[in-house]
Amino acid sequence: MNEKPSYFKTGSIGAVAGTIGAILGAIPFGLLHYFLNDFLVKNIFGESPKAMPTSLMLLVSGLPLPFFIGTICIPIGGALFGLTGAFIGMRRGSSRLWLWGGVSGLLFNLFVSCWAL
């Protein structure tokens, strides 16, 4: 039977795995936002982005995330969600705390990206 890891070890694993999960999850959602904007501007409304209504662009492709959210808030939020996920995994007796933390960090990025999309 596995022994229960310490709270410090669980928190460290969760913070690192959550940060990695949030950063890896940002790549596909960032590409999705970019390609939706690119498709709308070039293929539907022509080369001029001024020709497309702003409300339609925001409705279909989402709000563009500012740079500071992508570089500061997503890793911090991923680490916090990773901590939570690792502690939930520890309470359930799981030996894969890194998986609980990583999936929680990815879920944080999903929430942020769906809010922007």
C-alpha positions as CSV (number, residue, x, y, z in Angstrom):
1,M,0.0,0.0,0.0
2,N,1.3,3.5,-0.8
3,E,2.1,5.8,2.0
4,K,0.5,9.2,2.0
5,P,2.9,11.9,0.7
6,S,3.6,15.1,2.8
7,Y,1.5,18.2,2.2
8,F,4.6,20.0,0.9
9,K,5.4,17.3,-1.7
10,T,1.8,17.2,-2.8
11,G,1.6,21.0,-3.1
12,S,4.9,21.1,-5.1
13,I,3.8,18.4,-7.5
14,G,0.4,20.0,-7.9
15,A,1.8,23.5,-8.6
16,V,4.3,22.3,-11.1
17,A,1.9,19.9,-12.9
18,G,-0.8,22.6,-12.9
19,T,1.5,25.2,-14.4
20,I,2.6,22.8,-17.1
21,G,-0.9,21.7,-17.8
22,A,-2.1,25.3,-18.1
23,I,0.7,26.3,-20.4
24,L,0.3,23.2,-22.6
25,G,-3.4,23.8,-22.8
26,A,-2.8,27.4,-23.9
27,I,-1.2,26.3,-27.2
28,P,-4.3,24.7,-28.9
29,F,-6.7,27.3,-27.7
30,G,-4.4,30.1,-28.8
31,L,-4.1,28.5,-32.2
32,L,-7.9,28.1,-32.4
33,H,-8.4,31.8,-31.7
34,Y,-5.8,32.8,-34.2
35,F,-7.1,30.6,-37.0
36,L,-10.7,31.7,-36.4
37,N,-9.7,35.3,-36.7
38,D,-7.6,34.6,-39.7
39,F,-10.3,32.7,-41.4
40,L,-13.0,35.3,-40.8
41,V,-10.8,38.3,-41.9
42,K,-9.2,36.8,-45.0
43,N,-11.8,34.4,-46.4
44,I,-15.1,36.0,-45.6
45,F,-14.6,39.8,-45.2
46,G,-11.6,40.3,-47.5
47,E,-8.2,41.5,-46.7
48,S,-9.3,44.5,-44.7
49,P,-10.1,43.7,-41.1
50,K,-11.9,47.0,-40.9
51,A,-14.7,45.6,-43.2
52,M,-15.7,43.0,-40.6
53,P,-18.1,44.1,-37.8
54,T,-16.4,44.0,-34.4
55,S,-19.4,42.4,-32.7
56,L,-19.3,39.5,-35.2
57,M,-15.6,39.0,-34.7
58,L,-15.9,39.0,-30.9
59,L,-18.9,36.6,-31.1
60,V,-17.2,34.0,-33.3
61,S,-13.5,34.2,-32.4
62,G,-13.7,35.5,-28.8
63,L,-12.0,38.3,-27.0
64,P,-8.3,38.4,-27.6
65,L,-6.5,37.8,-24.4
66,P,-4.0,40.5,-23.4
67,F,-0.3,39.5,-23.2
68,F,-0.2,39.8,-19.4
69,I,-3.0,37.3,-18.9
70,G,-1.2,34.8,-21.1
71,T,2.2,35.2,-19.4
72,I,1.2,35.9,-15.8
73,C,-2.3,34.9,-14.9
74,I,-2.6,31.6,-16.8
75,P,0.5,30.0,-15.1
76,I,-0.5,31.3,-11.6
77,G,-4.1,30.1,-12.0
78,G,-2.8,26.8,-13.4
79,A,-0.6,26.4,-10.3
80,L,-3.5,27.2,-7.9
81,F,-5.8,24.8,-9.7
82,G,-3.0,22.2,-9.8
83,L,-2.6,22.6,-6.0
84,T,-6.3,22.0,-5.6
85,G,-6.3,19.0,-7.9
86,A,-3.3,17.4,-6.2
87,F,-4.8,17.8,-2.8
88,I,-8.1,16.2,-4.1
89,G,-6.0,13.3,-5.5
90,M,-4.2,12.9,-2.2
91,R,-7.5,12.8,-0.3
92,R,-8.8,10.1,-2.7
93,G,-5.6,8.1,-2.1
94,S,-4.3,8.3,-5.6
95,S,-0.6,7.8,-6.4
96,R,-0.8,9.9,-9.6
97,L,-0.9,13.4,-8.0
98,W,0.9,14.8,-11.1
99,L,-2.1,13.7,-13.2
100,W,-4.6,15.3,-10.9
101,G,-2.6,18.5,-10.9
102,G,-2.0,18.6,-14.6
103,V,-5.6,18.0,-15.5
104,S,-6.7,20.7,-13.1
105,G,-4.3,23.2,-14.6
106,L,-5.6,22.3,-18.1
107,L,-9.2,22.8,-16.8
108,F,-8.2,26.3,-15.6
109,N,-7.0,27.1,-19.1
110,L,-10.2,25.7,-20.6
111,F,-12.2,28.0,-18.3
112,V,-10.2,31.1,-19.3
113,S,-10.2,30.2,-23.0
114,C,-14.0,29.5,-23.0
115,W,-14.5,32.8,-21.2
116,A,-12.5,34.5,-24.0
117,L,-14.2,32.5,-26.7
